[in-house]
Amino acid sequence: MIDLSEYGYTAGRPLSGAVPARVTAVFRERCAVVCPNGETFARLKSAVYYGGSADYPTVGDFVALHYNPSGDSLITATLPRRSFFSRRDPTPGRGEQAVAANFDYVFLMQSLNRDFNLRRLERGLTLAYQSGAAPVVVLTKADLADDLETPVRLVQTLSPGVPVFPISAATGFGLDALSAFLEPRRTIVFIGSSGVGKSSLVNALAGQELMRTSAIRESDSRGRHTTTHRELLMLPCGVIVIDTPGMRELGMWDVSEGLGEAFSDVEAFLGHCRFSDCRHENEPGCAIRAAIERGELSLSRWESYRALRSEAKYADDPASYLRRKQEWHKNIAKTNRQRKKDRRRGIEYEE
């Protein structure tokens, strides 16, 4: 028998004859789960999931399971989540893509080579805050970097209060600093591009090769997708990790709270403009523009915030967003046509 509390389960409402289970992997037709009876496979109850509004299970979810010792078991409910990480599905028209559920920390991983990208990190931090878990930045392959202080300082400036750890899975450098997060029954989800070293870190923390790894290309510092699906693993120390396939793009999806956390420095200036409908462009009394001119807010930081907020608005209501965008383009075209007419009549505009 397996004690599911070791996998982070805390008893909740009665399960009506079912047993609790935790999803360890999701495949096209079924899920791999661990339950008090051991590890098994399970399918979704059609009436609940394919004809209703239940949340489809993702890796890390706790579910109600009707155990079948001689074949696939049956998942009849997805239990309430305490945290949830999702992104916009990169396939057009697919909406939200679930990544992981019920974790305590999000390890946002970037390698200290050409993969290092502050704009991508801003996206990751926004999604991590939105998930309800605590973000941790892990800078991998420190043994290949000539300078550790500069990237660490840049990340700390970008994300004040978020722990930042440069590490090397190859040499063991910095791994001891992660021990505070490696507590039994805790769950960590690893997020990063292919080749960033997620699987190598899992192996280093486990003290054995649990995940297959591969070398990166020297030409662009990218790796092959050695992790082909999301997978939950129990390490010997008792911590639970969720490794994910490399994701270079983290599309925004429902990040209203996460933006405020990740960009608290930007939002501190919002609401202080002279006009309540300020677009933060050329209006007089704009608090954002004044902060940029004083050097209290960087232009790149403001532009990142504005881009991610627009992307999030698109995700929340794509039809409305596209209507507004089309109307904006129509207004620009109308203005340009009017200016051409005025110029033909001898009226000039100051640029």
Disulfide bonds with the S-S distance in Angstrom:
none
